[in-house]
Amino acid sequence: MDTGKAKRHLSRGLRLRCPECGLGRLYRSPFRMKAQCEYCDLVYEREQGYFIGAIYLNVIGTESLLLGTLLIYGL
């Protein structure tokens, strides 16, 4: 990824605009996200199973921290 494209995506993200075209807004209200962009019809919904990897990493990290704490203070 070149720096120009990275800056463009970062700018769109900070302004809460469509990542594809940069014209459409992501949110309808502070807590309601739109289903798709009104300009380029990009669908914003996440795919099924999107958070599974993050959950696994969180569990592994938490268990490792707890095991390390137990080994340090438990012995």
ROTORLUM-832488 format. One record per residue (C-alpha): residue number from 1; residue in one letter; x, y, z. Coordinates in Angstrom, 3 decimals, always signed. Layout:
BEGIN
{site NUM 'a' {X Y Z}},
...
% end
This chain:
BEGIN
{site 1 'm' {+0.000 +0.000 +0.000}},
{site 2 'd' {+1.454 +3.358 -0.944}},
{site 3 't' {+1.445 +6.306 +1.443}},
{site 4 'g' {-1.028 +8.327 -0.623}},
{site 5 'k' {-3.629 +5.572 -0.485}},
{site 6 'a' {-3.020 +5.055 +3.260}},
{site 7 'k' {-3.460 +8.787 +3.936}},
{site 8 'r' {-6.658 +8.852 +1.864}},
{site 9 'h' {-8.152 +5.913 +3.797}},
{site 10 'l' {-7.101 +7.388 +7.145}},
{site 11 's' {-8.650 +10.735 +6.206}},
{site 12 'r' {-11.913 +9.060 +5.193}},
{site 13 'g' {-11.966 +7.045 +8.408}},
{site 14 'l' {-11.411 +10.108 +10.603}},
{site 15 'r' {-14.185 +11.975 +8.774}},
{site 16 'l' {-16.477 +8.897 +9.040}},
{site 17 'r' {-16.928 +8.680 +5.279}},
{site 18 'c' {-17.275 +5.701 +2.943}},
{site 19 'p' {-13.917 +3.911 +2.577}},
{site 20 'e' {-14.530 +3.271 -1.124}},
{site 21 'c' {-15.699 +6.613 -2.552}},
{site 22 'g' {-15.268 +9.053 +0.381}},
{site 23 'l' {-18.613 +10.732 -0.311}},
{site 24 'g' {-21.211 +8.820 +1.718}},
{site 25 'r' {-21.560 +9.067 +5.474}},
{site 26 'l' {-21.115 +5.926 +7.586}},
{site 27 'y' {-23.587 +6.830 +10.342}},
{site 28 'r' {-27.228 +7.872 +10.235}},
{site 29 's' {-27.186 +8.936 +13.913}},
{site 30 'p' {-24.568 +8.681 +16.691}},
{site 31 'f' {-25.393 +5.003 +17.364}},
{site 32 'r' {-26.927 +3.797 +14.079}},
{site 33 'm' {-24.716 +2.852 +11.170}},
{site 34 'k' {-26.072 +2.873 +7.632}},
{site 35 'a' {-26.386 -0.440 +5.771}},
{site 36 'q' {-24.683 +0.815 +2.603}},
{site 37 'c' {-23.242 +3.909 +0.924}},
{site 38 'e' {-25.812 +6.000 -0.921}},
{site 39 'y' {-23.279 +6.956 -3.624}},
{site 40 'c' {-21.354 +3.772 -4.502}},
{site 41 'd' {-23.649 +1.141 -2.852}},
{site 42 'l' {-20.791 -0.377 -0.832}},
{site 43 'v' {-22.313 -2.636 +1.851}},
{site 44 'y' {-21.009 -1.736 +5.337}},
{site 45 'e' {-22.244 -4.846 +7.176}},
{site 46 'r' {-19.634 -7.221 +8.590}},
{site 47 'e' {-19.452 -10.791 +7.419}},
{site 48 'q' {-20.539 -13.638 +9.683}},
{site 49 'g' {-17.681 -14.701 +11.961}},
{site 50 'y' {-15.918 -11.309 +11.778}},
{site 51 'f' {-15.066 -11.196 +15.498}},
{site 52 'i' {-14.032 -14.850 +15.963}},
{site 53 'g' {-10.298 -14.171 +15.464}},
{site 54 'a' {-10.370 -11.234 +17.867}},
{site 55 'i' {-12.144 -13.327 +20.494}},
{site 56 'y' {-9.533 -16.097 +20.201}},
{site 57 'l' {-6.659 -13.617 +20.545}},
{site 58 'n' {-8.309 -11.978 +23.544}},
{site 59 'v' {-8.840 -15.325 +25.310}},
{site 60 'i' {-5.262 -16.453 +24.624}},
{site 61 'g' {-3.838 -13.135 +25.851}},
{site 62 't' {-5.967 -13.104 +29.007}},
{site 63 'e' {-5.206 -16.734 +29.853}},
{site 64 's' {-1.471 -16.138 +29.321}},
{site 65 'l' {-1.545 -13.089 +31.603}},
{site 66 'l' {-3.402 -14.987 +34.310}},
{site 67 'l' {-1.053 -17.985 +34.057}},
{site 68 'g' {+1.992 -15.689 +34.252}},
{site 69 't' {+0.569 -13.932 +37.307}},
{site 70 'l' {-0.183 -17.268 +38.949}},
{site 71 'l' {+3.332 -18.541 +38.317}},
{site 72 'i' {+4.981 -15.368 +39.645}},
{site 73 'y' {+2.863 -14.836 +42.764}},
{site 74 'g' {+1.684 -18.371 +43.385}},
{site 75 'l' {+5.101 -19.926 +43.926}},
% end
